[in-house]
Amino acid sequence: MNAFVNTIILDVLIMIAVIYAMVLLFSFVGFLVAVHDERVAGGPRRRKFPIFREQLRHYGGLICKEAFPILILCAVIIVLNLSFRFSDEIKLWFSERVNYDTVPVVAAAIDGIALIWPLVSPFLIPVVTVLVLLLVLYAIKDSSDARAVAMINNGGKKLRRNENAFLFCNSLEKGFVKICAKLPRIVVIIAVLVCINSLLLIGGSLKRILQANERIKELQTIVKNLSRSETVAKVTLKSVKSIPGRKTPVRLYSVEVLSAAGETVSTQNVELEGSEFVIDCININFDYSQIASGEKSNLAYPYRVYSELVPAAEGIPLECMFNEDGIPFIFCLEQDEIYGIKEDAFYSRLAELMGVIGDDDLSREMGIRSTVGNAPRLRMNVGDVYFIDVEQTGGISAYKKQF
C-alpha cells in the first residue's frame, strides 16, 4: 500500500513540475517578445522583472482557465500508470469490497487498462521525441526566415544575439501552438500505431504458439523413436589382481557400447575393488510433461558403475556411453532407424532435449523427471560376459551370455 501511495504522490509531483516548467518556459518566451517589442517601438522601457511577472500571470491564468481538461488528462495518465503497475493489488482491493459477479465491469476495466497501457507506452517516448525534433526543426526554419526579413527591414544589418534568440524562442512558441492544434491527428496516429503493433504482437504470438506446438510434436516423435528395448552394452570381467597393501583384489572390467547391429561403438576399461559390479542408470520420465503422448514412453541410459566397496557417489562415470556432444550413443540412431522426423531435426531436438534433461529448472518447468535407479548388481568370474538391456518402460536389465 505504501508503494501505491508513493507512486500516486510521485506522479502528482511530476505532473505539477511539468506544468510549472511549461508556464516558466512560455513566460520566458513572452518576456523576450515583450522586451523586443518595447525596444523596436522606441518608447520608454520598463524594468524587466515586472515584465516577466506579467507574463507569469498571463500564462498562469491560461493554465487556470484550462484547469479542468488538464486535470482530466493528468488523472487519466496517473490511472493508466497505476492500473499497469498495481493491477493485481487493485483487483484484490476491489475483490474485498466489490462482488465481481454483480459488478464485473470493474475487473474488466482494470484488466483492459492493464492490457492497453503496455501497447501504448512504447510509442510515447518515440512520438514525443519526433514531436520535439519537428518543433526544433520548425523553429530553426521559421526563425531563419524571420531573421532574413528582419535584416532586409534593417537595411542588411545583422541582428544581435539576443534578437536571434528572441526569434528562435518566438518560432518555438508558434510551433508548439501548431502541434497543439494537430493533437487530434497525433492521437489518431498513435492509435493506428498501437493497432498495427497489436496485430504484429498477435501474429508473433500465434507464430510462437505454432512453433511451440511443432516443437512438442517433434520432441514426442523423438521420444517414440528412442523408447525401445534393445541391448546397449556388454560387460566382460577381464582379470582379478591383488595389490600389495589392499585387503581386497581389484577387478578389471571391459565395458563395450553396442550399436543396434551389435557392433562395438566405444570401449572403456574400469577397475573396481569389491566382488560386485553395479551399473547405475538415469531414468527419464515424461508422464507429467507435454511431451507425453498417452503412451508409456520413458528413456534410460547407463552412466556410472560402482561396487559394494565403492559408494555410488564415488562411482566411475561411463564416459564411453556418450559421444563428444554429451549425447548417449544409444540415442544416436542411424538414418534408416528414424521415423516421423528428418534426421537433422531429430539431432537438433535431441540436443535440446538433453540440454533440458541436464538442467533441473528446465526439467521441472517442462514436467520431466530424471531419477537415478534400477541398478543391476553383477557378480562375475573372469571371462564372464553380461549384456545390458535398456527397457522401453524405463530402467535397465542385465543377463549373462551363455556359451
ZAVORO-203742 format. One record per atom (N, C-alpha, C): x, y, z. Coordinates in steps of 0.02 Angstrom, whole numbers, plus 50000, padded with zeros to 5 digits. Layout:
% residues N
XYZ...
% end
This chain:
% residues 403
500414994050000500005000050000500435006350000501005006050036501455011750037501725013249968501895007949931502145008949862501615012149818500985010049828500435012849789500365020349802500355022249867500285029349885500895033249861501485030449869502095034049847502085035149772501825030249734501785031049662501305036649643500735037049678500255042449665500575049249679500905049749737501225056149756501765058049704502165053049684502695054449635502395056749568501865053349545501545055249482501255062249486500945063949542500655070649551501205075949550501755074549585502315079349586502615080249517502665074849479502925075349411502465079549367501815078549373501335082449333501375089849351501425091349416501475098349438502125101449411502675097549415503315100149390503295101549315502975096949277502925097949205502515104149188501935105049222501505110849209501865117249228502205117149285502565123149307503135124849259503485119549235504025120749186503755123849122503165121449099502855124349039502675131649049502405133249108502235140349123502855144649122503395142249153504025146049154504305146949084504275141549043504545141948976504185147148934503515146748933503135151448891503145158448921503205159048987503285165649016503945168848995504465164748991505105167348969505085169448895504745165348854504675167148783504265173648777503715174048815503315180148813503705186248838504135185148888504565190448913505035193048858505355188448822505795190448767505415194248713504815191948698504405195348647504235202348669504035203148733503845209748758504435214548759505015212148781505615216348782505805218548712505755213848664505915215448595505435220548566504795219748581504295224448555504415231448582504575232048647504715238648677505325241848645505835237648631506445240348601506305242848530505915239048492505755241048423505315247248423504845247648471504385253348473504755259848490505295259248528505685265248543505405269448600504895267048635504605270748690504975269548754504695271748808505015270748874505035263248891505585261048918505685254048935505525252849009505175247449021505005245649089505555241149118505535240349183506005235849215505835228649194506335224349191506245217649163505845213049208505945213549275505595208949319504835209749316504565216149315503845216849308503575213849243503985214349191503765211349126503705203749133504215200649164504195193449172503625191249218503505195249272502955193649317502285194249282502235198949237501615199849198501495193849153502035191249123501975185349081501805179049121502085178649182501905173049226501165173149242500895179049257500185179549272499765177749211499995179949152499625178649091499575171149077500145167849076500145160649059499875156449117499995158749179499675155449235498925155749232498665161449210497945162149201497685157549147498065156849093497855152249040497805145049066498295143049106498285136349135497675135449180497525140749221496945140349265496295139749226496255143349169495645142949128495545135949099496105132649083496065125949055496205120649108496075122349171496245117749226495855111249221495215111549203494805105549202495065100349153495165102049088495435096949043496135094649061496535099349089497215097449109497195092349166496755093649215496685088949271496435082149248495965082249200495715075849173496275072049139496675075549098497235072349064497735069449114497915073249165498385070849216498095064849253497445065149270497125059649305497125053249263496995053949197496995048049153497685044949151498205049149146498885046449143499065042949208498875045949265499025042849330498655036249337498015036149318497615029949323497905024449279498105026249218498405021249173499035018349204499455022749230500085020549260499955016049320499495018049364499345014049423499025007349404498585007449355498255001149335498744996249306499254998849272499754994349243500224991549296500444995949342500934993849392500624989949450499994991449467499694988349526499024985049508498984981949449498354978949428498134973449477498594969149498498414963749544498194966449612498554971449638498374974249703497704977749700497564981349645496924984949638496354979849634496444974549596495914969549590495794966149658496334964949696496254961949762495874966649808496034973149806495694978049848494954978349831494794978349766494094978549745493734972049763494094966449757493774960049771493554959549844493914963149889493724963049960493124967449974492954971949926492414976749938491854976349887492004973449828491504973149775491434966049751490824963949739490694957349712490734957649636491254954349608491344954649535490774951449497490424946849531489864943549497489294948549482489214953349527488684958349517488944964449480489594966049487489884971849452490514969549414490434965649361491014963049325491384968449286491064974249276491384979449236492014982149270492044981749338492624984249373493244980249355493184973649362493754969349344493924969949270493414970449228493534971149156493904977549141493724983149175494054989549164494784989249184494914986249242495604985849266496024981549219495744975849200496114971449153496214974949086495714978649064495774982148999496314987449000496334991349055496854996549060497544993349064497604988049105498244984649111498464981649045497974979849002498144976948937498324982348886497974988048889498094993348840498734997148853498894998348917499465002648933500125000048904500284993448908500904991148877500924992048802500334992348769500314993448697500435000748680500215005248724500265012448711500945015148732501185012948790501795015948819502405015548774502515010148734503115010048692503145015748641502555018648624502545023848573502595030848602502525031548668502515038248697503195041748688503735038348708504405041448702504585042748629504505037848582504665039448512504245045148484503585045248499503155050648473503365057348501503485057648567503695063948597504365066148569504825061448558505475063148529505405065948459504985062748418504865065248350504555072248351504075073248396503755079848401504255085248422504685083548469505195088448490505675090048432505875084848395506315086048338505975090448285505345088748271504965092848223504905100048247504785100848313504715107548341505365111548333505935108248348506585111648341506735113248268506595108548222506715109848151506275115448126505645115448147505195120848127505445127548153505675127548217505925133848246506545136348209506985131848190507585133748152507395136748084506935133348049506715135847983506345142447989505865142948036505465148948042505885154848066506335153648115506755159148140507245161448086507475156748043507915158647988507565163247939506935161547923506545165847877506415172647909506245172447975506105178848009506735183048014507315179948022507945183648025508095186947959507965183347904508085186247838507635192347826507005191947846506545197647838506765203447881506985202047943507205207347989507825210847962508285207047932508885210147904508725214647845508225212547804508025216847748507715223347774507305222847826506995228847855507505233447887508065230547912508585234647943509135236647894508995235947831509485237947780510085233347776509985226947789510525222047783510955221547845510775225047898511175224847959511025218447997511565215048021511485208848058511155210048125510765205048146510425205548211510905203648267510755206248325511155204448384510955197648410511365194848454511245188148480510575187648516510425192548558509795192148595509195192548548509275196148493508725196448444508645189748408509205186448392509165179748362508845174748410509025175348474508725170948524507975172148530507785178548527507075180248530506695177148471506975177748411506645174948352506575167348358507095164048383507055156748391506525154748442506515158248499506005156648551505305158048525505235163548487504575165148459504355159748410504825157048371504665151648324504485145248362504825143948419504645138248460503935138648485503735144548506503065145448532502545144348476502685147048417502215146048360502185138648341502755135248342502755128148326502365124148376502435125948441502065122348493501315123248484501105129348467500395130648456500135126448397500535125848345500325121848287500265114448305500745111948346500705104948367500085103748409499925108548454499325107848496498695107748452498705111648398498125111848354498025105148317498575101348311498535094948274498535088948322498405090148386498395084648435497895079048416497285080748393496825075248373497135070648321497475073448271497795069348220498355065048250498725068148297499265064448329498995058448368498425059648404498115054248441497895048648394497615050548336497405045448287497995041448262498555044948249499165041548226499405036548278499405038648342499615034148396499155028048398498495029348391498015023848393498145018948336498295021648276498445017248219499085013248232499595016548260500215012948276500085007448328499675009048378499505004048429499154998048398498684999448351498334993948318498804989648277499264993048239499754989248200500204985148245500434988248300500854984648348500484978648378499844979648393499444974148422499384968448373499264970148309499214964848258499874961048251500424964848253501074961548248501204957048309501014959548368501104955448428500684949148425500054949948401499614944148395499904939148345500154941948288500464937548238501074933948266501494937748305502074934648335501894929348386501354930648425501134925748474500874919448440500484920348387500234914548350500814910548321501314914148294501894910648266502264906748320502344909848379502684906348434502284900248457501614901048458501194895348478501274889548429501254891348363501334886148312502014882848317502534886948328503214884248335503264879748397502944881948451502954877848513502604871148502502024871348467501664865148453502074860548409502404863448358502834859448315503424856448354503684860548400504244858148442504024852348485503434852848516503184847448558503074841148518502794841948457502684836048414503344832648396503854836748380504504833848363504814830448423504754833448483505024830148542504654823648558503994823648547503614817448556503854812048507503984814148445504224809348395504914806648415505334810948442505994808748463505944803548519505514805048568505434800448624505174793648599504704793848551504454787548523505004783648488505434787348452505994784048417506484780948466506604784348522507114782048570506844777048619506184776948628505884772548678505794765548649506294761348661506264754448636506734750148677506604743848676507024739148713507574736548668508194736948690508744734448650509364733548694509824729548669510464728548704510924734348688511194737548740511584743648729512314742848749512484737748789513174737148812513334729948830513984728548832514234721948852514784722948903514744719248958515234719749012515614713149018516274713449019516694707449024517184708349082517224703349126517724703549178518384700749150518874705249143519504703349109519994699849157520054702549218520544699649263520394701749335520704697949381520674699549453521394699349478521614704849508522304705149531522334708049602522804705249639522914707649707523444712949706523344718249746523814723749750524074724149821524724724249830525014724549898524744730649936524554729649997524284735050038523534735450038523214731649993522484731749990522214724950011521674725150051521384718950076520994715250022520694718849977520284715749926520604716549857520514711649814520814712149747520444717349705520784719549652520504724349605520294720549543519684721549521519414718249462519414723049403519644720449347519664724449285519094722249240518644727049225518074725749182518154729649117517884726749064517864730049000517124731448983516964737848972516284739848955516274741948882515884738448841515844739948770515134742448754515094748148721514454750948699514304747848631513694745148624513504741648562513004745748522513064745248456512574748348411511974743748404511464746048368510874741948358511044735448321511574735748281511784729848243512244725248285512384727248347512804723148390513544724548384513734729748347514444731448338514674735948395515314735448412515594739448466515704746648442515424751348479515484758448462516064761648501516114760048564516654762648605516774757948663517374758348693517564753848747517884757748804517774755348865518084758448924518274753048973518894753148997519114748549049519004751749118518724747849163518554750349230518854745849282519204748649331519484744849387519074746449450518844741149484518444742049544518664737149597518674739449659518764734949716518094732049735518094725749756517464722649776517264717249727516784713249748516574707549707515954709049665515634714749676515024716549638515184721949587514834721449531514874726549478514164729349472514074735649494513404738649496513364744149442512854743749400512764748649346512184753149364512334759649369511824764649383511564767449317510924769149316510644772049255510224778149273510114782349223509664788049228509004786149197508464786649235507784785549209507454792249196507204793149136506884799449117506144798149107505734801449148505014800349147504664806549118504214805349069503864810849035503114811049052502904807349103502184806849118501864813549133502244818249161501964824649181502134830249132502404828649076502604833749028502154833748967502204839148928501824839648866502084834748814502694832248824502984827548776502624820848779502344819348838501984812948845501404812648797501334807248761500814806548710500294801348728500244799848792499754794848814500024787848818500624786748791500934780148794501474780148848501624774348873502144773648923502814773848888503104779848882503724780748844504234784148889504634780148922505174782748963505844780948932506354784648951507024783348924507484781748982508014778148966508524776449016509184775348981509724776749017510394775348991510884774449049511344769649045511854768649097512324774649098512564776349159513024782149160513594781549210513574776549256514134775649302514114768649331514684766549359514734759949392515064760849460514904756149504515214756149571515164749049598515354748049661515344741349691515114741949763515114736149799514904736449868515424740049912516044740749885516564744249923516664751449898516434752949839516484759749810515784762849811515674768049851515004771149855514784773749787514114774049779513844776549716514064783749702514114787749755514314794749745515034795349720515434790149732516134790049709516214785249650515654783549618515684778949562516064781749502516234777249457516634779049397516144780649340516184786749312515734788449256515894784249195515374782049161515464778249099515504783149040516094785849030516194790748976516094787548907516184780948904516114777548840515394777748815514914779148859514204779248840514004785548801514434790648800514254797048771514724798948714514454802448664514874804948610515174811648630515514814848584515864821148601515384826748618514734826148599514244831348615513874829848680514074824548715513744822848778513084819248770512954816548711512334812948698512484805448701512074801548737512194794248740512194791148671512674786648660512714783248594512074779548578511724777148630511124773148617510564777548588510614784248594510114788748565510304791048495510924789448474511154791648408510954786348357510374787348327510114782348281510364783548210510364778148171510524778748100509924781648063510044784048003509514787347964508924782647952509064776247938508524771547924508144769347987508384771448047508044769848109507594775548134507614781248100507234787148122506584787548082506034788048117505374788348085505004794648107504634797648059504194803248076504524809948083505184810448070505544816748077506184816348037506394822048009507004822147970507604821348016508154818747987508744817148027509044823348060509104829048023509394835048052508954837848108508284837648098507824839848150507854835148210507944828748198507994823848252508584825548298509164826648269509754827848310509744834848342509424839548307509354846248337508914846048399508344842648394507884842048451508184837448505508564832448484508874827948533509374831848577509774836248545510234840348583509854844948631509294847748607508874851948650508604847948709508364841848695508084837648747508614835948800509204834248779509734832548826509934838648868509914844648836510044850848874509524851948928508894850548912508354851348961508434846249017508594840048999508674834749049509244836449097509764839649071510334841449113510234847649155509674851149146509524857249184508924855849229509034855949294508494854249341507904859049335508044865549327507494870449323507074869449260507414868549203507044867449140506664860949143506964855749171506634849349176505994849949218506044853349274505464854249317504924858349281505144863449244504674867649208504294863749154504634859149121504324855149069504004848749094504064847449159503744841549188504124835149175504784835649163505194829749150505564827849215505504821649234505834819249295506404814549277507004816249302507584811949292507784809149360507794802649365507964799449429508494794249418508874792949471509384787749470509094781449502509164775849469508884769849499508974763749455508674758349477508674751949441509384749849424509784748549475510494746949466510604739449472510704735849417510844728649421511514727449455511534722349498512154720549533512404713849505512994713949477513264707949444513844705149484513834698649495514414695149524514704690749469515314692249449515594689149389516254685649405516384680549365517024677149365517414679349304518064678149305518484680249249518224676849185518124680749133517884678149069517134678649061516774679949116516044680749110515864686849069515324686249030515084691748988514344692949004514184699149019513484701049031513274706348980512664705648957512384710748912511894715148951511914721648936511484726548969510944728848921510314727848942509744729848901509404736048930509184740448887508754746148907508044744248892507594745148941506894743248933506484749148907505964747648868505544752848840505174756848893505004753548948504644757049001505104760549049505764760649035506244763849079506634758749119507254760549137507674756049176508084751549132508544747749163508974743149127508964736349161509164731349123509214724549149509854721449122510064715949152510684712649131510574705049128510884701849080510844694649076511534691949053511684685849076512334682949062512334679448995512874680148958512944676648894513104669348908512724665148877512834657948884513254655348826513794651948843514234649048791514054641948776
% end
